[in-house]
Each structure stands twice: as C-alpha cells, then as structure tokens.
Amino acid sequence: MRTNLFILAIVTSALTACMQSPDCFNKDVFCAALVTDTLGIDDNGLNQNTWAGLEEAYSNKLADRIEYIESVDARDYEKNIAYFADQGFDMIFTTNPTLRDESLHAADLYPDSVFVGMNQAQKETRPNLISITFPEDQMGFAAGVLAATLTKTGVVGAVCETSGIDSMWRYCEGFRAGAAFANPEIKVIVFYRDDGDSEKLFIDEAWGFESASKAIQRGADVIFAAGAVTGQGALRAASEKGVPSIGVERDQAAVLAESGSSVVTSILGRASFEVQEVMRLLRNGIVSEARSGQLVNVPFHGSFPENFQNGADFLLFSLWNGDLKTNVPPQKP
C-alpha cells in the first residue's frame, strides 16, 4: 500500500511539474502580461480589447505565456505590476491614464522588462517604455461626421469633461470639426464641464445628463459624449429622450444596456491589433517609444445600411493614414 502511495506521489509530482507555466526567465520563453485598471477585464473597452490582443498573440505563437491581473483598487497598481516583473515577464501591458505614473516608475525599477502603456501619453521617455495612444481628435471627428449624417434638425450636441484636459478638448473639438466638414451649415452645441467640482472629475453623471438635456432642448437630435461616467450621463439623457447618441472609450451600448438604448455606436482604439503589432516589433528587436494607434468603429447598434458601415470604416482609415486631417491641435490654444 505504501509503495502504491509512493508511486502515486511521484506520478502526481511529475504531472504537476509538466503542468507548470513556462519559466519567463528562460531566454527562449516569451511572456506577456496585462495589469488592468479598476474597471476590470470585462469592461467592454480597453482592458477587454487588450487582453483579446494578448490571447490572439498567444494563438499566433507570439507569446509562450500570457496572464492578467484585475486591479481592485488603485493602490494595487504597483504591486500588481511588480508581481509580473518579479517573475521575469518580458512585456507588461497597463491600461488607461490612471496607470501612467506607475508604468513610468516600473520602467525605472525593472529595466529587464518592457512596459506598454495603453492609452497613456507620457511626458518622459524610457528605453523600455512604449506609449500607445489613440487620437481623440480623430474619434471625435468621425463622430461629428456621423452625427451630421444622422441629424434631421441640423443641430447636434457634444458633452465632454473639462476642456482643461487635452484629450477631452480634442474629443469635442474633433466632433465640431467633423460635423462642419460633413455639413458647413450645421449648428454644433458643445458643453464642457469647466466650472464643475474637481472632486467629481469623470464621475459627474448628473452634469452630463443635464447638459445633454439642454442641448436636446435647443434642438440637438444627435448627442456625442466623452468623459467616462460624466459622458455616460449624457448618453442616458439621450436615451430617455429617444435621441441617437455616439460614445467613445468603451462600447457604451453594451455597458449601459437598457439605459443606453439610443447609443448607435462607440468609436474605440483598435487595441487588440496594436498589442500584436508592438509584440511583433519587440520580438524583432525593435522598441519604439510611442505609437499612434489605429481606430476601429464598433458595429452599429440598430438597423443601418451596409454602405453606412463601409463609409464609416473608410472615414476612420482615411483619418488614420493621414489622407484626411482634423486640423485640431494637440493642445487647447
């Protein structure tokens, strides 16, 4: 009996050893990981799309091991990054501007790993830090063209967080430019949360709801919104009024469900594609400090002709490759 137990223990130990994950310190093993922000892996946005890119990279043999950690609290960011760095992971992806400082700091602490900040514009550079950003002005521009196509009143509205944040300013000014490009006679109503409580930054749903309602009262029959929960308030107001709306940052129709019933589409960065591209570059010995990511239009919700979707795809591609310019500067003048 003891002999059988001894043999069973040896077999179990051997199976466990075989099932262990590849050693990331092995130079022939390439490991990549993702540390999410507090929205989690199923955010219908950047976290989910970044992880999809890692899964595709694994399927395409670009990585031998992939893992992720969902951050529960912002205070967990540093330790979650350290967990992967201490295991010798070659690439560590972090998502959204909330992890920007931690990504920069980690690049200094762990020079043997390459850090990729998704949607993180860095003011400083490091040889092992890659910043991937998605042009907000182009996203807003595409939304503006779409709004000008959908409007029946000739009036469209945009609701954005404070214009003191460059990305928010680029979203709404891009929207204004896109609407005017499609129809020079169109009226564009833009609301920025410039005088709001700083403690409600990105979470002022009531202000977003009220601002969208004002725009609708002034004749806007299409609403564009950006700014996390603040923007979602505007999308909810549009849905209550039965006014078509356009989101960014996440697939807002999926996130808001019934309270986002009027969201016709959301315009996002093509994160899964960028993840694989940056991994290919690194595997070939190329580390780029920054990349401007491609755009992708989330499929339209509702009944739209196929040529409508094709036109939106062509517009986004023209913006990305430079055939079409938004003429919106990077920073507010």
Secondary structure, DSSP 8 states (H G I E B T S, - for coil): -HHHHHHHHHHHHHHHHHHS---TTSTT--EEEEE--TT-TTSSBHHHHHHHHHHHHHHTTS-SEEEEE--SSGGGHHHHHHHHHHTT-SEEEEESGGGHHHHHHHHHH-TTSEEEEET---SS--TTEEEEE--HHHHHHHHHHHHHHH-SSSEEEEEES-TTSHHHHHHHHHHHHHHHHH-TT-EEEEEE-TTS-GGGTTT-HHHHHHHHHHHHHTT---EEEESHHHHHHHHHHHHHHT--EEEESB-HHHHHGGGGTTEEEEEEE-HHHHHHHHHHHHHTT---SEEE--EEE---SS---HHHHHHHHHHHHHHHHTSS-----SS--
